[in-house]
Amino acid sequence: MNFETFNLHPSIMAGVRALGYSVPTPIQSQVIPLVMQGRDVIGLAQTGTGKTAAFVLPILERLRMGPRGRVRALIISPTRELAEQTCEVINSLGSKTGLQSISVYGGVSMERQTSGLRRGAEIVAACPGRLLDHLWKGTISLANLEVLVIDEADRMFDMGFLPDVRSILSCILQKHQTLLFSATMPDDVRRLAREILHDPVTVQVDLQLPAKTVSHALYPVQQHLKTNLLKQILDRTQMESVLVFTRTKHRAERVAEQLLRAGYQVTSLQGDLSQGRRQAALEAFRNGSVKILVATDIAARGLDVLSISHVINYDMPEDTDAYIHRIGRTGRVNKNGDAFTFVTSDDADKIVALEQLLHTPLERLTLQGFDYARPAPARESRLPRQPRQYGTENKRPVKRSGNTHLASHRNVQGRRPGTVTAPAVSRAR
């Protein structure tokens, strides 16, 4: 099967070819025909499986004909980054259709978004809170809505957005097509699906399983040695770009600060940063000017950077679902990737759960020459808690010259960082 099978309009196929799409992913091959038939769909798939294009392409096909200058499709997203990413996909695939898209989220000027909506956007990708602000102010109308997409539904409810989503649904009075996508199907998502979808078709692809293109390994280490171990791994391993996950905002800031002081190209991403600084950090990571991004789970979804060769879990994620989403940032679109996880004695139960999910024991690695017996310092220096903007003025390559000294590591080469621009309002031409 190829994309020609879907009989998409030539203006849409131009966008497909421009992005280099050739063979549909499993979620795309199953979902696209159903959406084009007008069916309500529940799509269950992990991140990195191509689900965004699975709903964007049939939406573009539907909206290509019909009235312009009014909101006809709405995608509700849990995070600003995912809303922006969705708009980028819409703009790229629909570049020849003339359809407009706009991303709507908090932390930026509402007036600018209002101006963009007045110019007439047919597709809106929005976070629930700011969308409700616009609905209450009357700056957006859903009276002409034809397609509703609830994306990353499980993450939406984990973040406490269920009441907001229900408030939005109460504003949609006319008949419409509803698509719901989720990596997992907790009870809240299942109940909502029963309430709002009409005779839905469920498509399930590799539910709750990581991509087969990712290799997994554990690094047992004491908590106070994690940063030193991270530096040594960065020095000794050939990497293209690295996403480091921490459990808390403060720890993400602190680890990034320590790496910056050591001369690495690094930036951080966590919820306390302003939207402008979050966008700047993501853009620097996407275009390759910064090779290391230290982040909380805010980056576990909606971050589509194909050149990420390694994901390093500085802290073990809270559960297996979080692990799947984190490591889903690498090994995307049939590229190979590596996931390293630092574990302490407190993580024993989580390791068992993860190995049960993967149906295999995970490899335990040690770094040759690293002092695992080094005692914790009597008092750690206090670092500034105020978030700061990390730059690239102190550049240090991720890989140093010399051989790799990590046992059982695979070198990842030959990838080129992608560059993505994300205008708040974009017109496909």
Sequence and secondary structure as in RCSB ss.txt:
>XXXX:A:sequence
MNFETFNLHPSIMAGVRALGYSVPTPIQSQVIPLVMQGRDVIGLAQTGTGKTAAFVLPILERLRMGPRGRVRALI
ISPTRELAEQTCEVINSLGSKTGLQSISVYGGVSMERQTSGLRRGAEIVAACPGRLLDHLWKGTISLANLEVLVI
DEADRMFDMGFLPDVRSILSCILQKHQTLLFSATMPDDVRRLAREILHDPVTVQVDLQLPAKTVSHALYPVQQHL
KTNLLKQILDRTQMESVLVFTRTKHRAERVAEQLLRAGYQVTSLQGDLSQGRRQAALEAFRNGSVKILVATDIAA
RGLDVLSISHVINYDMPEDTDAYIHRIGRTGRVNKNGDAFTFVTSDDADKIVALEQLLHTPLERLTLQGFDYARP
APARESRLPRQPRQYGTENKRPVKRSGNTHLASHRNVQGRRPGTVTAPAVSRAR
>XXXX:A:secstr
  GGGGT  HHHHHHHHHTT  S  HHHHHHHHHHHTT  EEEEE TTSSHHHHHHHHHHHHHHSS  SS  EEE
E SSHHHHHHHHHHHHHHTTTT  EEEEE SSS HHHHHHHHHTT SEEEE HHHHHHHHHHTS   TT  EEEE
 SHHHHHHTT HHHHHHHHTT  S  EEEEEESS  HHHHHHHHHH SS EEEEESTT   TTEEEEEEE  GGG
HHHHHHHHHHHS  S EEEE SSHHHHHHHHHHHHHTT  EEEE TTS HHHHHHHHHHHHTTS  EEEE GGGS
SS   TT  EEEESS  SSHHHHHHHHTTSS TT  EEEEEEE GGGHHHHHHHHHHHTS  EE  BTT  TT  
  SS      S     SSS   SS SS   BTT               SEEE  
